[in-house]
Amino acid sequence: MLRPIEELEKCLAKLPGLGRRSAARAALALVRDRARLADPLLASLKTACDTVCCCSRCGAFTTRDADPCALCTDPTRDNRILCVVEEPSDIETLEAAGAFHGRYHALGGKLAPARHQSPEKLRIASLFERIAHEGFEEVFLALSTDMDGDATAGYIAELLKGKPVKVTRLAFGLPADSGIAYSDPLTLKRAIQGRRDV
């Protein structure tokens, strides 16, 4: 195979959700139909790289000319609660659910010593600066339930002990439209421990 196509495949395979075979198919499609696929993709990538950034306050995706972002400048949002997430894309997911109306803070990852992801590499210092100066009453940790997410939540909760702020975490439990028979033991354990009054 031609080296330029191999290089394109390698680059595409680094994208989330694209395996080696999918990347190979995408690379060939881009080369085969340049006018319809490659040229618009190149233009879109350039525009996105030139204009999109992360909000200087919360870390959500925004454009350079709208920083702080629309979520940070929206006067109708609840200033008493701060939702901490791992990535800017998590903010978009929570907004799509429509159930949260407070402020956000994206850490830019989670603690992962094996991958050299230490607190200094995350937006934890700016999180505590916001908590100290913006008067939040509750910090809501909407982090993953894997080992790294749990470690990150525990680290933040420990640092907030003794501060005048309530710390909460996403509830654990069974997915909607799912049964006990289809759940793993850890999910069931957390659902039992997190049960609530009806």
VOVOVEX-507378 format. One record per atom (N, C-alpha, C): x, y, z. Coordinates in steps of 0.1 Angstrom, whole numbers, padded with zeros to 4 digits, always signed. Layout:
! VOVOVEX-507378
XYZ...
//
This chain:
! VOVOVEX-507378
+0008-0012+0000+0000+0000+0000+0009+0012+0000+0004+0023-0006+0011+0036-0006+0013+0042+0007+0025+0047+0010+0029+0052+0023+0020+0063+0028+0016+0073+0019+0007+0084+0023-0007+0079+0028-0012+0068+0022-0025+0062+0026-0023+0055+0040-0011+0049+0042-0009+0042+0054-0008+0052+0066-0001+0064+0063+0000+0074+0073-0014+0080+0076-0022+0082+0066-0036+0087+0069-0044+0077+0077-0042+0064+0074-0049+0053+0082-0045+0054+0096-0032+0055+0099-0026+0056+0112-0032+0068+0120-0033+0079+0113-0039+0091+0120-0054+0089+0123-0061+0084+0113-0075+0081+0116-0078+0071+0127-0069+0061+0127-0071+0050+0137-0069+0056+0152-0063+0067+0153-0061+0073+0167-0074+0080+0172-0084+0082+0163-0096+0088+0167-0105+0078+0175-0112+0083+0185-0121+0074+0193-0131+0068+0184-0133+0055+0186-0144+0048+0178-0140+0043+0165-0128+0046+0161-0123+0041+0148-0112+0031+0150-0115+0019+0146-0104+0008+0147-0096+0008+0134-0087-0001+0134-0078-0002+0122-0085-0003+0109-0095-0012+0109-0102-0015+0096-0111-0003+0092-0118+0003+0102-0126+0014+0099-0118+0026+0094-0106+0028+0100-0097+0038+0096-0092+0036+0082-0090+0023+0078-0085+0020+0064-0096+0023+0054-0109+0020+0058-0120+0023+0049-0122+0038+0047-0121+0045+0058-0123+0060+0058-0111+0066+0050-0099+0062+0052-0088+0067+0044-0090+0065+0029-0094+0053+0025-0096+0051+0011-0107+0059+0005-0118+0061+0013-0129+0069+0009-0125+0084+0007-0117+0089+0016-0113+0103+0015-0104+0105+0003-0095+0095+0000-0086+0097-0012-0094+0095-0025-0103+0086-0025-0111+0083-0037-0121+0094-0041-0127+0101-0031-0137+0111-0034-0133+0124-0027-0121+0130-0031-0116+0141-0025-0125+0153-0025-0132+0156-0036-0140+0168-0037-0152+0168-0028-0158+0156-0026-0170+0155-0018-0166+0152-0003-0155+0146+0000-0152+0142+0014-0139+0149+0019-0128+0148+0013-0116+0153+0018-0115+0168+0019-0119+0175+0008-0118+0189+0008-0127+0196+0019-0140+0192+0020-0148+0198+0031-0143+0194+0045-0138+0182+0046-0132+0178+0059-0120+0187+0063-0111+0189+0053-0100+0198+0056-0104+0212+0060-0114+0217+0053-0119+0231+0056-0125+0231+0069-0133+0221+0073-0140+0221+0086-0130+0219+0097-0119+0211+0095-0109+0209+0105-0102+0222+0108-0098+0229+0097-0091+0242+0098-0100+0252+0106-0112+0253+0102-0121+0263+0109-0123+0259+0124-0125+0246+0127-0126+0242+0141-0113+0245+0149-0102+0242+0143-0089+0244+0150-0087+0259+0152-0091+0267+0143-0089+0282+0144-0098+0289+0153-0110+0283+0155-0121+0290+0162-0125+0284+0176-0125+0271+0177-0130+0264+0189-0119+0264+0199-0123+0266+0212-0114+0265+0223-0123+0261+0235-0116+0259+0246-0123+0256+0259-0126+0269+0267-0137+0270+0272-0141+0282+0280-0130+0284+0291-0126+0296+0293-0116+0299+0303-0121+0297+0317-0134+0297+0319-0140+0296+0332-0144+0281+0335-0152+0275+0327-0157+0262+0330-0151+0251+0322-0144+0254+0311-0138+0243+0303-0146+0237+0292-0159+0242+0291-0168+0237+0280-0162+0242+0266-0167+0235+0256-0163+0240+0242-0170+0253+0239-0163+0262+0234-0169+0275+0229-0160+0280+0218-0163+0292+0213-0155+0298+0203-0146+0309+0209-0135+0312+0203-0127+0323+0208-0134+0336+0211-0143+0339+0202-0151+0352+0204-0162+0351+0214-0164+0339+0220-0175+0338+0230-0169+0331+0243-0159+0337+0249-0152+0332+0260-0153+0343+0271-0159+0340+0283-0166+0328+0287-0178+0324+0279-0181+0311+0280-0191+0305+0271-0205+0309+0275-0215+0305+0267-0229+0309+0269-0234+0303+0282-0229+0291+0286-0234+0286+0299-0229+0294+0311-0217+0299+0310-0212+0307+0321-0218+0321+0322-0222+0326+0311-0228+0340+0311-0243+0340+0311-0250+0328+0311-0264+0327+0312-0269+0331+0326-0276+0342+0327-0281+0347+0341-0292+0338+0347-0298+0329+0339-0309+0321+0344-0304+0308+0351-0291+0305+0350-0286+0293+0356-0284+0295+0371-0285+0283+0378-0284+0283+0393-0270+0284+0397-0266+0296+0403-0253+0298+0408-0249+0291+0421-0259+0284+0427-0256+0277+0439-0249+0263+0438-0250+0257+0426-0245+0244+0424-0236+0243+0412-0225+0236+0415-0214+0234+0405-0213+0220+0402-0214+0216+0389-0213+0202+0384-0199+0200+0379-0192+0191+0384-0178+0188+0380-0178+0176+0371-0173+0177+0359-0173+0166+0350-0158+0164+0345-0156+0153+0338-0142+0150+0333-0139+0158+0321-0148+0157+0311-0145+0163+0298-0155+0173+0293-0152+0182+0284-0161+0192+0279-0173+0184+0272-0171+0173+0266-0182+0166+0260-0192+0161+0270-0188+0159+0283-0197+0155+0293-0207+0166+0296-0203+0178+0295-0212+0190+0296-0223+0189+0286-0219+0187+0274-0229+0186+0263-0239+0175+0265-0234+0163+0270-0243+0152+0273-0253+0156+0284-0248+0162+0295-0257+0166+0306-0267+0176+0302-0263+0186+0293-0272+0196+0288-0283+0190+0280-0279+0180+0272-0289+0173+0263-0300+0166+0272-0296+0161+0284-0306+0155+0293-0316+0165+0299-0311+0177+0300-0321+0188+0304-0324+0188+0319-0317+0180+0327-0321+0179+0341-0313+0188+0350-0302+0193+0345-0293+0201+0354-0293+0216+0349-0294+0225+0358-0294+0239+0354-0285+0248+0362-0274+0242+0368-0264+0250+0375-0253+0253+0366-0241+0255+0372-0229+0258+0365-0220+0245+0364-0210+0246+0355-0202+0234+0352-0187+0237+0354-0180+0227+0356-0165+0228+0356-0159+0214+0350-0153+0215+0339-0146+0203+0333-0132+0202+0337-0128+0191+0342-0115+0189+0347-0104+0187+0336-0109+0182+0325-0099+0179+0314-0093+0165+0315-0101+0156+0322-0096+0142+0324-0099+0138+0338-0092+0127+0343-0094+0122+0356-0080+0117+0361-0079+0116+0374-0066+0111+0380-0064+0097+0375-0052+0095+0369-0048+0081+0364-0033+0080+0365-0028+0076+0377-0013+0075+0379-0006+0067+0368-0013+0056+0363-0006+0048+0353-0004+0055+0340-0012+0065+0337-0011+0073+0325-0005+0087+0328+0001+0088+0340+0008+0101+0344-0002+0112+0344-0014+0110+0348-0024+0120+0348-0026+0124+0363-0018+0134+0367-0017+0138+0381-0027+0150+0383-0029+0154+0396-0038+0166+0398-0033+0179+0391-0020+0180+0390-0014+0192+0384-0018+0193+0369-0021+0182+0363-0024+0182+0348-0039+0184+0346-0047+0184+0356-0061+0186+0355-0064+0200+0360-0077+0204+0357-0081+0218+0361-0087+0218+0375-0079+0212+0385-0083+0211+0398-0081+0224+0406-0069+0230+0404-0066+0243+0410-0077+0253+0407-0081+0254+0394-0091+0264+0390-0104+0260+0396-0107+0247+0398-0119+0243+0404-0120+0249+0418-0109+0247+0426-0110+0252+0440-0110+0267+0441-0104+0274+0431-0104+0288+0430-0119+0293+0428-0126+0286+0419-0140+0289+0417-0149+0287+0429-0146+0275+0436-0154+0272+0448-0152+0283+0458-0139+0288+0460-0136+0298+0470-0142+0311+0467-0144+0315+0454-0148+0328+0450-0162+0330+0445-0168+0319+0440-0181+0320+0434-0193+0317+0443-0190+0313+0455-0201+0311+0465-0210+0299+0463-0205+0288+0457-0213+0276+0455-0217+0270+0468-0229+0265+0469-0234+0258+0481-0232+0243+0479-0232+0238+0467-0231+0224+0464-0221+0221+0453-0212+0211+0454-0204+0206+0444-0208+0192+0440-0213+0191+0428-0219+0178+0423-0209+0171+0414-0204+0160+0418-0194+0153+0411-0200+0143+0401-0200+0147+0389-0206+0138+0378-0195+0131+0371-0188+0123+0378-0176+0116+0372-0179+0101+0369-0170+0095+0361-0172+0081+0358-0172+0073+0371-0178+0061+0369-0178+0051+0381-0167+0041+0380-0157+0043+0371-0146+0034+0371-0136+0038+0382-0125+0030+0383-0115+0032+0393-0109+0046+0393-0106+0051+0381-0100+0064+0380-0110+0075+0384-0122+0074+0380-0133+0083+0383-0136+0083+0398-0136+0071+0404-0138+0071+0418-0126+0077+0426-0114+0075+0421-0102+0081+0428-0103+0096+0427-0107+0101+0415-0108+0116+0413-0119+0122+0422-0130+0115+0423-0141+0120+0431-0137+0120+0446-0130+0109+0450-0125+0108+0464-0115+0119+0467-0106+0121+0458-0096+0132+0460-0102+0145+0462-0112+0149+0453-0118+0162+0454-0126+0163+0467-0134+0152+0470-0142+0152+0482-0133+0154+0495-0122+0147+0495-0113+0148+0506-0108+0163+0508-0104+0169+0497-0099+0183+0497-0110+0193+0501-0123+0189+0499-0134+0198+0503-0139+0196+0517-0134+0186+0524-0138+0183+0538-0135+0196+0546-0145+0199+0554-0143+0211+0563-0147+0224+0556-0149+0224+0543-0153+0236+0535-0168+0238+0536-0173+0250+0536-0187+0253+0537-0195+0249+0524-0193+0237+0519-0200+0233+0506-0204+0219+0507-0216+0216+0503-0221+0202+0503-0215+0195+0490-0210+0183+0492-0204+0175+0481-0214+0163+0478-0218+0162+0465-0227+0151+0461-0221+0144+0449-0226+0133+0446-0221+0124+0435-0233+0119+0427-0231+0116+0414-0241+0110+0406-0246+0097+0413-0259+0095+0412-0264+0083+0418-0260+0071+0410-0259+0059+0416-0255+0047+0409-0268+0038+0409-0269+0030+0399-0280+0021+0398-0282+0015+0385-0294+0009+0384-0297+0001+0371-0301+0011+0360-0297+0008+0348-0301+0016+0337-0316+0016+0334-0321+0026+0328-0336+0026+0325-0339+0014+0316-0351+0008+0317-0355-0003+0309-0346-0015+0310-0340-0017+0322-0331-0029+0324-0336-0037+0336-0333-0049+0336-0337-0058+0347-0325-0062+0355-0328-0067+0367-0318-0072+0376-0309-0083+0370-0316-0091+0362-0309-0103+0356-0298-0099+0346-0299-0086+0341-0289-0082+0331-0278-0073+0337-0278-0071+0350-0269-0062+0357-0257-0069+0362-0246-0063+0363-0234-0069+0368-0234-0067+0384-0227-0075+0391-0227-0074+0406-0224-0061+0412-0214-0053+0406-0210-0040+0411-0222-0030+0410-0228-0030+0398-0240-0021+0396-0251-0024+0406-0254-0037+0408-0264-0041+0417-0260-0037+0431-0248-0039+0435-0244-0035+0449-0246-0020+0451-0242-0012+0441-0243+0002+0442-0258+0006+0442-0266+0000+0434-0280+0003+0434-0287+0000+0448-0283-0011+0454-0288-0014+0467-0283-0004+0478-0271-0001+0477-0265+0009+0487-0271+0022+0485-0274+0026+0473-0280+0039+0470-0295+0040+0469-0302+0030+0475-0316+0030+0474-0322+0042+0482-0334+0046+0478-0340+0058+0484-0355+0056+0487-0361+0064+0495-0375+0063+0498-0383+0066+0486-0395+0060+0485-0404+0062+0474-0416+0069+0479
//
